[in-house]
Amino acid sequence: MFDGEIFVDPKYQKQEIGVQLIITLFTKAIKKYKVTIFETSTFSNIKFPLNWYNSIEIKSNRELVFILGDLKKVLKK
């Protein structure tokens, strides 16, 4: 799955809403489309959302950051 971004209004962040949305998104993607990898991009010099993605096992590499994660590992986290 590529670029399945979610956005949570800042006044509702840090309430696990993003986690619940990502769980729903990944669970449906696995079930309906047999998706196994998630890829998206973000900036390497801005902490959020990169640090959030890293905390749920979606990792980065190099200057232009493309992040991906094994959906089953993400859902276990």
Backbone bond lengths (Angstrom), bond angles and torsions (degrees), N, CA, C in turn:
res aa  C-N    CA-C-N  psi(-1)  N-CA   C-N-CA  omega(-1)  CA-C   N-CA-C  phi
1 M - - - 1.443 - - 1.516 107.02 -
2 F 1.314 116.92 133.89 1.454 120.69 -177.53 1.518 110.31 -119.52
3 D 1.314 115.25 130.24 1.460 123.66 171.11 1.523 113.48 60.41
4 G 1.298 116.80 49.59 1.466 121.92 176.05 1.509 110.81 -93.09
5 E 1.314 116.46 58.50 1.457 120.83 -174.57 1.523 112.44 -68.60
6 I 1.318 114.25 151.47 1.464 121.36 172.84 1.520 107.30 -127.90
7 F 1.298 115.64 152.46 1.457 120.92 178.62 1.517 108.95 -131.66
8 V 1.325 115.93 134.69 1.458 122.09 177.01 1.529 107.14 -120.08
9 D 1.309 115.98 128.47 1.461 121.28 177.56 1.535 109.18 -51.16
10 P 1.334 118.11 132.33 1.464 120.49 -177.39 1.528 114.77 -50.85
11 K 1.323 118.68 -32.83 1.465 118.92 -179.77 1.532 112.67 -70.78
12 Y 1.342 117.92 -12.30 1.460 121.94 178.46 1.525 112.68 -110.60
13 Q 1.331 117.27 1.89 1.459 119.89 179.24 1.525 110.29 -71.16
14 K 1.332 114.81 161.84 1.470 123.88 -178.93 1.534 112.12 66.75
15 Q 1.326 115.50 27.39 1.467 121.61 176.24 1.527 111.12 -121.95
16 E 1.340 116.42 15.54 1.465 122.78 179.94 1.535 113.55 70.15
17 I 1.326 118.05 11.03 1.467 121.01 179.01 1.526 110.14 -66.31
18 G 1.331 117.32 -44.31 1.458 121.18 178.15 1.518 111.91 -60.06
19 V 1.316 116.11 -40.99 1.470 120.62 178.69 1.525 109.63 -62.76
20 Q 1.312 118.00 -45.63 1.464 120.61 -179.85 1.527 111.38 -64.53
21 L 1.326 117.22 -38.61 1.465 120.12 177.69 1.525 111.25 -65.83
22 I 1.326 117.32 -42.08 1.466 120.88 -179.38 1.533 110.00 -67.49
23 I 1.319 117.51 -38.18 1.469 121.01 176.92 1.530 109.55 -60.69
24 T 1.312 116.80 -47.13 1.468 120.88 179.69 1.527 110.90 -62.94
25 L 1.332 116.68 -46.91 1.465 121.47 179.62 1.521 111.50 -58.83
26 F 1.333 117.05 -49.79 1.462 120.91 -177.00 1.530 111.70 -68.95
27 T 1.314 117.19 -40.16 1.466 120.52 179.73 1.536 110.69 -61.07
28 K 1.325 116.25 -45.38 1.468 119.90 179.54 1.526 111.42 -67.74
29 A 1.332 116.85 -38.44 1.474 120.38 179.18 1.526 111.28 -63.81
30 I 1.327 116.47 -40.36 1.469 120.81 177.64 1.526 110.10 -65.42
31 K 1.316 116.22 -49.06 1.470 121.16 -175.30 1.534 111.97 -66.22
32 K 1.328 116.67 -47.70 1.465 120.21 -173.58 1.524 113.25 -81.79
33 Y 1.340 117.23 -38.94 1.462 120.17 -172.58 1.527 114.68 -117.49
34 K 1.340 117.13 1.14 1.473 121.60 -179.09 1.530 111.75 61.50
35 V 1.324 117.14 31.05 1.462 122.79 179.95 1.528 109.28 -65.20
36 T 1.329 116.73 141.37 1.467 120.44 178.75 1.530 113.26 -123.06
37 I 1.324 117.83 -21.14 1.471 121.60 -176.34 1.525 109.63 -131.38
38 F 1.320 115.85 141.72 1.460 122.78 175.39 1.523 108.31 -112.94
39 E 1.325 117.00 130.50 1.460 121.56 177.23 1.522 109.06 -129.45
40 T 1.305 116.19 140.45 1.456 122.40 171.99 1.516 107.40 -155.97
41 S 1.291 118.06 -178.08 1.462 120.05 178.38 1.521 109.49 -133.98
42 T 1.312 114.64 153.87 1.454 122.56 176.27 1.523 107.39 -155.58
43 F 1.297 117.38 173.97 1.461 121.19 -178.85 1.522 111.10 -85.52
44 S 1.333 115.81 139.03 1.473 119.91 -177.75 1.527 112.51 -77.60
45 N 1.322 118.59 -17.83 1.463 120.72 -176.71 1.529 113.95 -98.02
46 I 1.321 117.50 6.47 1.468 122.12 177.63 1.531 107.61 -117.07
47 K 1.327 116.17 122.86 1.473 119.74 -173.72 1.524 113.71 -61.84
48 F 1.322 117.82 -44.30 1.456 120.48 -178.88 1.517 108.51 -107.44
49 P 1.295 119.04 129.28 1.446 130.72 17.95 1.524 115.29 -96.24
50 L 1.344 117.85 0.42 1.471 119.57 -175.78 1.524 112.12 -55.46
51 N 1.331 117.93 -44.86 1.465 118.98 -179.34 1.529 111.73 -65.26
52 W 1.318 117.43 -31.68 1.469 120.37 177.42 1.526 110.54 -68.49
53 Y 1.342 116.64 -45.89 1.467 119.99 177.46 1.532 110.48 -59.17
54 N 1.320 117.09 -45.08 1.466 120.30 179.05 1.523 111.33 -59.80
55 S 1.318 117.71 -36.86 1.469 121.03 -178.72 1.524 112.93 -66.95
56 I 1.341 116.90 -21.35 1.472 119.47 178.28 1.531 111.62 -107.52
57 E 1.337 115.80 24.85 1.465 122.79 172.93 1.519 114.85 76.30
58 I 1.323 119.09 19.83 1.460 121.87 171.25 1.520 105.05 -104.01
59 K 1.324 116.37 114.66 1.468 122.27 -167.97 1.526 112.70 -106.87
60 S 1.327 115.46 161.98 1.455 122.04 -177.61 1.524 111.63 -114.03
61 N 1.335 114.53 165.55 1.458 120.51 170.58 1.527 110.55 -154.72
62 R 1.344 117.23 143.31 1.468 126.54 174.57 1.531 114.15 68.35
63 E 1.330 115.30 -174.32 1.470 122.60 -176.36 1.530 112.98 -68.38
64 L 1.320 116.60 -54.13 1.454 120.57 174.82 1.516 105.58 -85.60
65 V 1.279 116.00 113.41 1.455 120.77 -168.56 1.520 111.06 -91.56
66 F 1.313 115.19 117.41 1.453 121.97 168.59 1.521 105.87 -110.48
67 I 1.299 116.64 123.09 1.459 119.70 -176.19 1.521 109.98 -110.12
68 L 1.312 114.14 145.88 1.451 119.72 179.21 1.518 109.25 -151.80
69 G 1.281 115.82 158.44 1.452 120.17 178.76 1.510 111.21 -156.31
70 D 1.307 115.27 148.10 1.450 122.35 174.86 1.536 106.85 -69.25
71 L 1.322 117.52 117.04 1.457 120.67 -173.22 1.514 113.84 -59.86
72 K 1.307 117.36 -33.80 1.465 119.64 178.91 1.519 110.43 -66.41
73 K 1.341 117.82 -39.30 1.465 121.23 176.88 1.524 110.75 -66.51
74 V 1.331 116.47 -41.35 1.460 120.66 179.38 1.528 110.12 -61.02
75 L 1.322 115.86 -44.82 1.469 119.53 -178.36 1.527 111.43 -67.76
76 K 1.328 117.52 -31.76 1.461 119.98 176.56 1.512 111.33 -67.98
77 K 1.343 116.12 -34.67 1.465 122.37 -179.21 1.502 109.89 -65.77
